[in-house]
Amino acid sequence: MIKGCATVKGTKGYFDKRNIQRDKLRNSGEFYTLPVAVGTHLGDFSEEHSMLFQECIEHALRKKVNFIDTAVNYRGMKSERDIGKVLDKLINKEKVLKREEVVISTKAGMLPGDIDIPLKPLDYLDEIFIKNGLLKKEDVNIIDGYRCSLNPNLYEYCIEQSKKNMGIETIDILYVHEPGISREVLGEEKFYDGIKEVFAALEEQVKKGNIRNYGMATWWCFREGTKGARYISLNKVYDIAKEVGGQNHHFRFIQLPYNKVMREATTLKNQEVDGEKITTIELAQRLGVKVTVSAPLNQFEFEKEKFTGSELVKYVIDTEGIYAAMIGTKRKEHLDDNIKGIIEEIRK
């Protein structure tokens, strides 16, 4: 296991060595990054795609991108294992990188599969979770093939599995993955009760040194109106974090989709503070919660206009309140194209 986690000193040193001034960076309070990360969601289970991901991640870390985003269920755990191979190479073998320089975010909450065993998610549920007494079938909330749970055992197990997959002692950011599925199945009251149990477990994981921060990564919850079946009140979950973790709780990040088509995070006033209706991003700013963005490129699916990847990324990261955009790519040349504008800016 690679010891340590991202630190202010380590990440500052990473960018100092690359002649990038701190005023060009994003500061979470615990580490520095560019306003972008490498995402590892899209791709199949093939060794070819794993090699491409490893090349892209290594290229990013060697150059100027020190932020990698993943999830335990991405590509049957292969995405995390690809990250682990790169970290082992650069930190342990070549010693050209330090763990303190790299920010790793991952997710738990959706039932994973493991392509290397191999077990699909349903089989993994039976063979790993149920047989070992970690989950019961009624703990799993299912909609349209999405299988999620708010049982703390799932999170504790997945955190250990993610650490093993990536060969790291501590995860910098752990997101509760797609909680909207459980919100729709359980209803409002049971959902928030479940979130309280999960957050309490995650605060314990922080104390044990397994994670540094936690948050929520969701496709729907912060883009729906207040009557939506998957709607989540950011204020409520923040208050729950304070209840279980005190004023120094570790609920510090949310991840949501935002791009030139999906603009709800900045246009839909679906959050409320003291009777005032505001957007999710506005509320996150007031609470000090950092917002990371999935799907900044929208896979280039736009009806009328055409944009370069660099233009799309710039649109997202120039939006007030956005901490960083997760750029999903397995090809290093595509990564370079998409962050070209950022690199030009930090060289000025």
C-alpha positions as a Markdown table, in Angstrom:
| # | Residue | x | y | z |
|---|---|---|---|---|
| 1 | Met | 0.0 | 0.0 | 0.0 |
| 2 | Ile | 1.2 | 3.5 | -0.9 |
| 3 | Lys | 1.0 | 5.6 | 2.3 |
| 4 | Gly | -0.2 | 9.1 | 2.5 |
| 5 | Cys | -2.7 | 11.4 | 0.8 |
| 6 | Ala | -2.8 | 14.6 | -1.2 |
| 7 | Thr | -1.5 | 17.6 | 0.8 |
| 8 | Val | -1.2 | 21.3 | 0.3 |
| 9 | Lys | 2.5 | 21.1 | 0.5 |
| 10 | Gly | 2.8 | 18.1 | -1.8 |
| 11 | Thr | 0.5 | 19.4 | -4.5 |
| 12 | Lys | 2.0 | 22.9 | -4.3 |
| 13 | Gly | 5.4 | 21.2 | -4.9 |
| 14 | Tyr | 4.0 | 19.3 | -7.8 |
| 15 | Phe | 3.0 | 22.5 | -9.6 |
| 16 | Asp | 6.1 | 24.4 | -8.5 |
| 17 | Lys | 8.2 | 21.8 | -10.3 |
| 18 | Arg | 6.2 | 22.4 | -13.4 |
| 19 | Asn | 6.5 | 26.2 | -13.2 |
| 20 | Ile | 2.8 | 26.8 | -12.6 |
| 21 | Gln | 1.9 | 29.7 | -10.3 |
| 22 | Arg | -0.6 | 29.0 | -7.5 |
| 23 | Asp | -2.9 | 31.8 | -8.7 |
| 24 | Lys | -3.6 | 29.6 | -11.8 |
| 25 | Leu | -4.7 | 26.7 | -9.6 |
| 26 | Arg | -7.8 | 25.6 | -7.7 |
| 27 | Asn | -7.4 | 25.3 | -3.9 |
| 28 | Ser | -9.7 | 23.0 | -2.0 |
| 29 | Gly | -8.2 | 23.9 | 1.3 |
| 30 | Glu | -6.4 | 20.5 | 1.5 |
| 31 | Phe | -4.7 | 20.4 | -1.9 |
| 32 | Tyr | -4.1 | 22.2 | -5.2 |
| 33 | Thr | -5.2 | 21.0 | -8.6 |
| 34 | Leu | -5.8 | 22.3 | -12.1 |
| 35 | Pro | -9.6 | 22.9 | -12.7 |
| 36 | Val | -9.6 | 19.5 | -14.5 |
| 37 | Ala | -9.3 | 15.9 | -13.7 |
| 38 | Val | -8.9 | 12.7 | -15.7 |
| 39 | Gly | -12.2 | 10.7 | -15.7 |
| 40 | Thr | -12.1 | 6.9 | -16.1 |
| 41 | His | -15.8 | 6.0 | -16.7 |
| 42 | Leu | -16.1 | 5.3 | -20.4 |
| 43 | Gly | -14.5 | 2.2 | -21.9 |
| 44 | Asp | -14.9 | -1.6 | -22.1 |
| 45 | Phe | -13.3 | -4.4 | -20.1 |
| 46 | Ser | -10.6 | -5.1 | -22.7 |
| 47 | Glu | -6.9 | -5.1 | -22.1 |
| 48 | Glu | -6.6 | -2.7 | -25.0 |
| 49 | His | -8.7 | -0.1 | -23.2 |
| 50 | Ser | -6.8 | -0.7 | -20.0 |
| 51 | Met | -3.5 | 0.0 | -21.7 |
| 52 | Leu | -4.9 | 3.2 | -23.2 |
| 53 | Phe | -6.2 | 4.4 | -19.8 |
| 54 | Gln | -2.9 | 3.7 | -18.2 |
| 55 | Glu | -1.0 | 5.6 | -20.9 |
| 56 | Cys | -3.4 | 8.5 | -20.5 |
| 57 | Ile | -3.2 | 8.6 | -16.7 |
| 58 | Glu | 0.5 | 8.4 | -16.7 |
| 59 | His | 0.8 | 11.1 | -19.4 |
| 60 | Ala | -1.5 | 13.4 | -17.3 |
| 61 | Leu | 0.4 | 12.8 | -14.0 |
| 62 | Arg | 3.8 | 13.3 | -15.7 |
| 63 | Lys | 2.7 | 16.6 | -17.2 |
| 64 | Lys | 0.4 | 18.9 | -15.3 |
| 65 | Val | -2.9 | 17.1 | -14.3 |
| 66 | Asn | -2.6 | 15.7 | -10.7 |
| 67 | Phe | -6.3 | 14.9 | -10.2 |
| 68 | Ile | -7.8 | 11.5 | -11.2 |
| 69 | Asp | -11.5 | 10.5 | -10.8 |
| 70 | Thr | -12.9 | 7.0 | -10.8 |
| 71 | Ala | -15.4 | 4.6 | -9.1 |
| 72 | Val | -15.2 | 1.1 | -7.8 |
| 73 | Asn | -17.8 | -0.1 | -10.3 |
| 74 | Tyr | -16.2 | 1.5 | -13.3 |
| 75 | Arg | -15.3 | -1.1 | -15.9 |
| 76 | Gly | -15.7 | -4.0 | -13.4 |
| 77 | Met | -13.0 | -2.5 | -11.1 |
| 78 | Lys | -10.5 | -2.3 | -14.0 |
| 79 | Ser | -10.4 | 1.6 | -14.0 |
| 80 | Glu | -9.3 | 1.6 | -10.4 |
| 81 | Arg | -6.7 | -1.2 | -11.1 |
| 82 | Asp | -5.4 | 0.8 | -14.0 |
| 83 | Ile | -4.9 | 3.8 | -11.8 |
| 84 | Gly | -3.1 | 1.5 | -9.3 |
| 85 | Lys | -0.7 | 0.3 | -11.9 |
| 86 | Val | 0.3 | 3.8 | -12.9 |
| 87 | Leu | 0.7 | 4.9 | -9.3 |
| 88 | Asp | 2.9 | 1.9 | -8.5 |
| 89 | Lys | 5.0 | 2.6 | -11.6 |
| 90 | Leu | 5.5 | 6.4 | -11.0 |
| 91 | Ile | 5.6 | 6.4 | -7.2 |
| 92 | Asn | 7.2 | 3.1 | -6.1 |
| 93 | Lys | 9.3 | 2.0 | -9.1 |
| 94 | Glu | 10.4 | 5.2 | -10.9 |
| 95 | Lys | 10.0 | 7.5 | -7.9 |
| 96 | Val | 9.2 | 10.4 | -10.1 |
| 97 | Leu | 5.9 | 11.2 | -8.3 |
| 98 | Lys | 4.9 | 11.3 | -4.6 |
| 99 | Arg | 1.6 | 10.3 | -3.2 |
| 100 | Glu | 1.2 | 13.7 | -1.6 |
| 101 | Glu | 1.2 | 15.3 | -5.0 |
| 102 | Val | -1.8 | 13.3 | -6.4 |
| 103 | Val | -5.6 | 13.7 | -5.7 |
| 104 | Ile | -7.6 | 10.6 | -6.1 |
| 105 | Ser | -11.4 | 10.6 | -5.9 |
| 106 | Thr | -13.6 | 7.5 | -6.2 |
| 107 | Lys | -17.2 | 6.4 | -5.5 |
| 108 | Ala | -19.1 | 3.8 | -3.6 |
| 109 | Gly | -22.8 | 3.1 | -3.3 |
| 110 | Met | -23.6 | 1.3 | -6.5 |
| 111 | Leu | -23.1 | -2.5 | -6.5 |
| 112 | Pro | -19.8 | -3.3 | -8.2 |
| 113 | Gly | -18.9 | -6.3 | -10.3 |
| 114 | Asp | -15.4 | -7.7 | -10.7 |
| 115 | Ile | -14.4 | -8.6 | -14.2 |
| 116 | Asp | -11.2 | -10.3 | -13.0 |
| 117 | Ile | -12.9 | -12.9 | -10.9 |
| 118 | Pro | -15.2 | -12.7 | -13.0 |
| 119 | Leu | -18.5 | -11.7 | -11.3 |
| 120 | Lys | -21.2 | -9.4 | -12.7 |
| 121 | Pro | -22.9 | -7.1 | -10.1 |
| 122 | Leu | -25.8 | -9.4 | -9.5 |
| 123 | Asp | -23.5 | -12.4 | -8.9 |
| 124 | Tyr | -21.2 | -10.2 | -6.8 |
| 125 | Leu | -24.2 | -9.3 | -4.7 |
| 126 | Asp | -25.0 | -13.0 | -4.0 |
| 127 | Glu | -21.4 | -14.4 | -3.8 |
| 128 | Ile | -19.7 | -11.5 | -1.9 |
| 129 | Phe | -22.2 | -9.4 | -0.1 |
| 130 | Ile | -25.1 | -11.7 | 0.8 |
| 131 | Lys | -23.1 | -14.9 | 1.5 |
| 132 | Asn | -20.8 | -12.9 | 3.8 |
| 133 | Gly | -23.7 | -11.3 | 5.6 |
| 134 | Leu | -22.8 | -7.8 | 4.5 |
| 135 | Leu | -26.1 | -7.1 | 2.7 |
| 136 | Lys | -29.5 | -8.5 | 2.4 |
| 137 | Lys | -31.5 | -8.4 | -0.8 |
| 138 | Glu | -33.9 | -5.9 | 0.7 |
| 139 | Asp | -30.9 | -3.5 | 1.3 |
| 140 | Val | -30.6 | -3.0 | -2.5 |
| 141 | Asn | -32.6 | -0.3 | -4.2 |
| 142 | Ile | -33.0 | -1.1 | -7.9 |
| 143 | Ile | -34.3 | 1.1 | -10.8 |
| 144 | Asp | -33.6 | 0.5 | -14.5 |
| 145 | Gly | -30.6 | -1.7 | -13.8 |
| 146 | Tyr | -29.1 | 0.7 | -11.3 |
| 147 | Arg | -28.4 | -1.2 | -8.0 |
| 148 | Cys | -27.6 | 1.0 | -5.0 |
| 149 | Ser | -27.7 | 0.8 | -1.3 |
| 150 | Leu | -27.4 | 2.9 | 1.8 |
| 151 | Asn | -26.2 | 0.1 | 4.0 |
| 152 | Pro | -22.9 | 1.3 | 5.6 |
| 153 | Asn | -21.4 | -2.2 | 5.1 |
| 154 | Leu | -21.4 | -1.6 | 1.4 |
| 155 | Tyr | -19.3 | 1.6 | 1.8 |
| 156 | Glu | -16.9 | 0.1 | 4.2 |
| 157 | Tyr | -16.4 | -2.9 | 1.9 |
| 158 | Cys | -16.0 | -0.8 | -1.2 |
| 159 | Ile | -13.5 | 1.6 | 0.4 |
| 160 | Glu | -11.3 | -1.3 | 1.3 |
| 161 | Gln | -11.7 | -2.8 | -2.2 |
| 162 | Ser | -10.8 | 0.6 | -3.8 |
| 163 | Lys | -7.8 | 0.9 | -1.6 |
| 164 | Lys | -6.7 | -2.6 | -2.7 |
| 165 | Asn | -7.4 | -1.9 | -6.3 |
| 166 | Met | -5.4 | 1.3 | -6.4 |
| 167 | Gly | -2.7 | 0.2 | -3.9 |
| 168 | Ile | -3.2 | 3.3 | -1.7 |
| 169 | Glu | -3.7 | 3.7 | 2.0 |
| 170 | Thr | -6.0 | 6.7 | 1.9 |
| 171 | Ile | -8.6 | 8.0 | -0.6 |
| 172 | Asp | -8.7 | 11.8 | -0.9 |
| 173 | Ile | -12.4 | 12.0 | -1.9 |
| 174 | Leu | -15.1 | 9.3 | -1.5 |
| 175 | Tyr | -18.4 | 10.1 | -3.1 |
| 176 | Val | -21.7 | 8.5 | -2.3 |
| 177 | His | -22.6 | 7.3 | -5.8 |
| 178 | Glu | -26.0 | 7.9 | -7.3 |
| 179 | Pro | -28.0 | 8.3 | -4.1 |
| 180 | Gly | -31.0 | 9.4 | -6.2 |
| 181 | Ile | -31.9 | 5.8 | -6.8 |
| 182 | Ser | -32.3 | 5.1 | -3.1 |
| 183 | Arg | -34.1 | 8.4 | -2.8 |
| 184 | Glu | -36.8 | 7.4 | -5.3 |
| 185 | Val | -37.2 | 3.8 | -3.9 |
| 186 | Leu | -37.2 | 4.7 | -0.2 |
| 187 | Gly | -39.0 | 8.0 | -0.1 |
| 188 | Glu | -37.8 | 11.1 | 1.6 |
| 189 | Glu | -37.9 | 10.2 | 5.3 |
| 190 | Lys | -36.2 | 6.7 | 5.0 |
| 191 | Phe | -33.7 | 8.1 | 2.5 |
| 192 | Tyr | -32.4 | 10.9 | 4.8 |
| 193 | Asp | -32.3 | 8.4 | 7.7 |
| 194 | Gly | -30.2 | 6.1 | 5.5 |
| 195 | Ile | -27.9 | 9.0 | 4.6 |
| 196 | Lys | -27.3 | 9.7 | 8.2 |
| 197 | Glu | -26.1 | 6.2 | 8.8 |
| 198 | Val | -23.8 | 6.4 | 5.7 |
| 199 | Phe | -22.3 | 9.7 | 6.8 |
| 200 | Ala | -21.7 | 8.4 | 10.3 |
| 201 | Ala | -19.8 | 5.5 | 8.8 |
| 202 | Leu | -17.8 | 7.8 | 6.5 |
| 203 | Glu | -16.8 | 10.0 | 9.4 |
| 204 | Glu | -15.5 | 6.9 | 11.0 |
| 205 | Gln | -13.6 | 6.0 | 7.8 |
| 206 | Val | -12.0 | 9.5 | 8.0 |
| 207 | Lys | -10.9 | 8.8 | 11.6 |
| 208 | Lys | -9.4 | 5.5 | 10.6 |
| 209 | Gly | -7.4 | 7.2 | 7.8 |
| 210 | Asn | -9.1 | 5.4 | 5.0 |
| 211 | Ile | -10.6 | 8.5 | 3.4 |
| 212 | Arg | -10.0 | 12.3 | 3.8 |
| 213 | Asn | -13.2 | 13.8 | 2.6 |
| 214 | Tyr | -16.6 | 12.6 | 1.3 |
| 215 | Gly | -19.5 | 13.9 | -0.8 |
| 216 | Met | -22.2 | 12.9 | -3.3 |
| 217 | Ala | -21.8 | 12.2 | -7.0 |
| 218 | Thr | -25.2 | 12.2 | -8.7 |
| 219 | Trp | -26.6 | 12.4 | -12.3 |
| 220 | Trp | -30.1 | 13.5 | -11.2 |
| 221 | Cys | -30.5 | 14.7 | -7.7 |
| 222 | Phe | -29.3 | 18.3 | -7.9 |
| 223 | Arg | -30.8 | 18.8 | -11.4 |
| 224 | Glu | -34.4 | 18.1 | -10.4 |
| 225 | Gly | -37.1 | 20.3 | -9.1 |
| 226 | Thr | -38.1 | 19.9 | -5.4 |
| 227 | Lys | -41.0 | 17.6 | -6.3 |
| 228 | Gly | -38.7 | 15.2 | -8.3 |
| 229 | Ala | -38.6 | 11.6 | -7.1 |
| 230 | Arg | -34.8 | 11.8 | -7.0 |
| 231 | Tyr | -34.5 | 15.3 | -5.7 |
| 232 | Ile | -32.0 | 15.8 | -2.8 |
| 233 | Ser | -31.8 | 18.9 | -0.6 |
| 234 | Leu | -28.2 | 19.9 | -0.3 |
| 235 | Asn | -29.0 | 21.8 | 2.8 |
| 236 | Lys | -30.5 | 18.7 | 4.5 |
| 237 | Val | -27.5 | 16.5 | 3.7 |
| 238 | Tyr | -25.1 | 19.2 | 4.8 |
| 239 | Asp | -27.0 | 19.5 | 8.1 |
| 240 | Ile | -26.9 | 15.7 | 8.5 |
| 241 | Ala | -23.1 | 15.9 | 8.0 |
| 242 | Lys | -22.9 | 18.5 | 10.8 |
| 243 | Glu | -25.1 | 16.4 | 13.0 |
| 244 | Val | -22.9 | 13.3 | 12.8 |
| 245 | Gly | -19.5 | 14.9 | 12.3 |
| 246 | Gly | -19.8 | 18.2 | 14.1 |
| 247 | Gln | -18.7 | 21.6 | 12.7 |
| 248 | Asn | -15.5 | 20.0 | 11.4 |
| 249 | His | -17.3 | 17.3 | 9.4 |
| 250 | His | -15.8 | 16.1 | 6.1 |
| 251 | Phe | -18.7 | 16.4 | 3.7 |
| 252 | Arg | -16.9 | 18.7 | 1.3 |
| 253 | Phe | -17.6 | 17.8 | -2.3 |
| 254 | Ile | -20.5 | 17.2 | -4.7 |
| 255 | Gln | -20.3 | 16.0 | -8.3 |
| 256 | Leu | -23.0 | 16.7 | -10.9 |
| 257 | Pro | -23.3 | 17.0 | -14.7 |
| 258 | Tyr | -22.9 | 20.4 | -16.2 |
| 259 | Asn | -22.3 | 21.5 | -19.8 |
| 260 | Lys | -23.7 | 23.7 | -22.5 |
| 261 | Val | -26.8 | 21.6 | -22.7 |
| 262 | Met | -27.3 | 20.5 | -19.0 |
| 263 | Arg | -27.2 | 23.8 | -17.3 |
| 264 | Glu | -29.6 | 23.1 | -14.4 |
| 265 | Ala | -26.9 | 23.5 | -11.8 |
| 266 | Thr | -26.7 | 27.3 | -12.6 |
| 267 | Thr | -30.3 | 27.9 | -13.8 |
| 268 | Leu | -32.6 | 25.8 | -11.7 |
| 269 | Lys | -33.4 | 27.4 | -8.3 |
| 270 | Asn | -34.2 | 24.1 | -6.5 |
| 271 | Gln | -32.4 | 24.7 | -3.2 |
| 272 | Glu | -33.8 | 26.9 | -0.4 |
| 273 | Val | -32.0 | 28.9 | 2.4 |
| 274 | Asp | -34.1 | 30.9 | 4.9 |
| 275 | Gly | -37.0 | 31.1 | 2.4 |
| 276 | Glu | -34.7 | 32.1 | -0.5 |
| 277 | Lys | -34.7 | 30.0 | -3.6 |
| 278 | Ile | -31.2 | 29.6 | -5.1 |
| 279 | Thr | -29.3 | 27.2 | -7.4 |
| 280 | Thr | -27.3 | 24.2 | -6.3 |
| 281 | Ile | -24.0 | 25.9 | -7.2 |
| 282 | Glu | -25.0 | 29.0 | -5.3 |
| 283 | Leu | -25.8 | 27.0 | -2.2 |
| 284 | Ala | -22.6 | 24.9 | -2.5 |
| 285 | Gln | -20.6 | 28.2 | -2.6 |
| 286 | Arg | -22.3 | 29.4 | 0.6 |
| 287 | Leu | -21.7 | 26.2 | 2.4 |
| 288 | Gly | -18.1 | 25.9 | 1.2 |
| 289 | Val | -18.8 | 22.7 | -0.7 |
| 290 | Lys | -16.6 | 22.2 | -3.8 |
| 291 | Val | -18.5 | 21.3 | -7.0 |
| 292 | Thr | -16.9 | 18.9 | -9.5 |
| 293 | Val | -18.5 | 18.3 | -12.9 |
| 294 | Ser | -19.2 | 15.1 | -14.8 |
| 295 | Ala | -20.0 | 15.1 | -18.5 |
| 296 | Pro | -18.4 | 18.5 | -19.3 |
| 297 | Leu | -18.2 | 17.5 | -23.0 |
| 298 | Asn | -21.6 | 15.9 | -23.1 |
| 299 | Gln | -19.9 | 13.3 | -25.4 |
| 300 | Phe | -20.0 | 16.1 | -28.1 |
| 301 | Glu | -23.8 | 15.6 | -28.5 |
| 302 | Phe | -25.1 | 19.0 | -29.5 |
| 303 | Glu | -28.0 | 19.5 | -31.9 |
| 304 | Lys | -27.1 | 22.7 | -33.6 |
| 305 | Glu | -23.6 | 24.0 | -32.8 |
| 306 | Lys | -20.2 | 22.3 | -32.9 |
| 307 | Phe | -17.6 | 23.0 | -30.3 |
| 308 | Thr | -14.0 | 21.9 | -29.6 |
| 309 | Gly | -13.3 | 20.0 | -26.5 |
| 310 | Ser | -11.2 | 22.9 | -25.3 |
| 311 | Glu | -14.1 | 25.3 | -25.7 |
| 312 | Leu | -16.5 | 23.0 | -23.8 |
| 313 | Val | -14.0 | 22.6 | -20.9 |
| 314 | Lys | -13.4 | 26.3 | -20.7 |
| 315 | Tyr | -17.2 | 27.0 | -20.6 |
| 316 | Val | -17.5 | 24.7 | -17.6 |
| 317 | Ile | -14.5 | 25.8 | -15.6 |
| 318 | Asp | -15.1 | 29.5 | -16.2 |
| 319 | Thr | -18.5 | 29.1 | -14.5 |
| 320 | Glu | -18.4 | 30.6 | -11.0 |
| 321 | Gly | -18.5 | 28.0 | -8.3 |
| 322 | Ile | -17.1 | 25.1 | -10.3 |
| 323 | Tyr | -14.0 | 23.5 | -8.8 |
| 324 | Ala | -13.0 | 21.2 | -11.6 |
| 325 | Ala | -14.3 | 19.3 | -14.7 |
| 326 | Met | -13.9 | 15.6 | -14.9 |
| 327 | Ile | -12.7 | 14.9 | -18.5 |
| 328 | Gly | -13.4 | 11.3 | -19.4 |
| 329 | Thr | -10.9 | 10.0 | -21.9 |
| 330 | Lys | -8.6 | 7.1 | -22.4 |
| 331 | Arg | -6.5 | 8.7 | -25.1 |
| 332 | Lys | -3.7 | 11.0 | -24.1 |
| 333 | Glu | -4.0 | 13.0 | -27.3 |
| 334 | His | -7.7 | 13.7 | -26.6 |
| 335 | Leu | -6.8 | 14.8 | -23.1 |
| 336 | Asp | -4.2 | 17.2 | -24.6 |
| 337 | Asp | -6.8 | 18.6 | -27.0 |
| 338 | Asn | -9.4 | 19.1 | -24.3 |
| 339 | Ile | -7.1 | 20.9 | -21.9 |
| 340 | Lys | -5.2 | 22.9 | -24.5 |
| 341 | Gly | -6.9 | 26.1 | -23.5 |
| 342 | Ile | -6.1 | 25.6 | -19.8 |
| 343 | Ile | -2.4 | 24.9 | -20.6 |
| 344 | Glu | -2.2 | 28.0 | -22.7 |
| 345 | Glu | -3.8 | 30.1 | -19.9 |
| 346 | Ile | -1.4 | 28.9 | -17.2 |
| 347 | Arg | 1.6 | 29.6 | -19.4 |
| 348 | Lys | 0.6 | 33.3 | -19.7 |
